[in-house]
Amino acid sequence: MNRPVVGVRELKTDASRILRSVSLGAEYVVTVNGMPKAVVRPWSQADEAAVTDDELNALNQELEEIVDEISRATEGGPDSVQTLIEQREARERVLRGER
C-alpha cells in the first residue's frame, strides 16, 4: 500500500480532513523534519481484540509522546493536539465497550 506522507505541520493544519480520510480507510505516514515518525491508520477490530489494558496504557503513553512532539514541532497549536486527545479518548471508550 502506498501511503501518503504528511509532515506534522500539515497534520496540524489539516487534522480534521486527514482523520476523516483515515476513518474512510486511508493510512498516512507522519514525518518530523522529513523523517517518518508514525503511521496514522483506522482503528480495526483486530486492534480492539489484541489490546490488553497494559498495552492500552503503553499505547496511550506513546500517543502522549507523539502529541508532545507535534506540539513542540508546531509551537503548541491546540487544534491538532486536542484532536489527538479526543481520538485517544474515543479509542479508550471503544475498548471499554462504551461505543
N, C-alpha and C positions, 0 to 999 in steps of 0.2 A: 504494500500500500504506500503510495506516495503522499506523505503528509505535508500540508502547508506549513511553512515556518513563519513564526511571528516573534518579534522582539518584545521585551517587556513594555516598552513604550506603546507599541501598537496594542498589546494586550490591555494595557491600562485605558487607552483611548477607546478601544472597540470591544471591551469586555462583554457587553450585552450581546452584540452581534455574534461574537465568537462563541459564547455559551449557547446562544440559540442554535448556531450551526452544529455545535457539539451535541446538543440534545436531539438533533436530527441524524446523528451518526458520524459526523466529521471528527477527525483527530488532528491536533496541532502539535508541532514541536515548538516549545518556547525557548528562546535564546536570551542570554545576557552577554552583552559585548560580543555577539556573534557566536558564542559557544552554547551548544544545546544544554539545557538545564532540566527540562521537564517535558512530559507529554501530557496534553490535556485531551481526554477522551471520555466518551459516555460511560457512566456507571452501568454495570451489567449485572444480570442475575448471578453470573459466576462470581463476580466480586462480592456480592452480598452473601453468597453461600460460603465463600472462602475466608471471610474476615472474622477473626475472633476479637474479643474485647481488647486483648493486649495488642493485637495487630492494628485495631482501630485507633487505639491510643498512639501507637507508633506512627500511623498514617497522619493523624491529627498533628502530631509534633512536626512531622515532615512538612505538612501543609503550612503550619505556622512559620517554619523557617523560610519556605518559599514566599509567603506573604511578606515577611520581614525583608527578604532580598529584593522583592519587587518594590516595596516601599522605599528602600534605600536607593534603588536604581532610578526611581521615578520621583524622588523627593517627596514621598509620603502621600501621593494622591489618594484621597479617601474612596473614590468611586470603585476602583478595581479591588482595593483591599476589602472594602465592605462586601463586594460581590463574592469574593473568595470565601469570606467568613460565612456569608449566607449559604453558599453552596456546601460548605463543611457541615453546617448545622442541619441542612436538609438531608445530607447523606446520613448523618447520625440518626435522624428521625426515621429514615427508611430502614436502617439497620435494626432499630429498636421496634420496627413493625408499626410505627405511628403514621405511616403514609398519610 
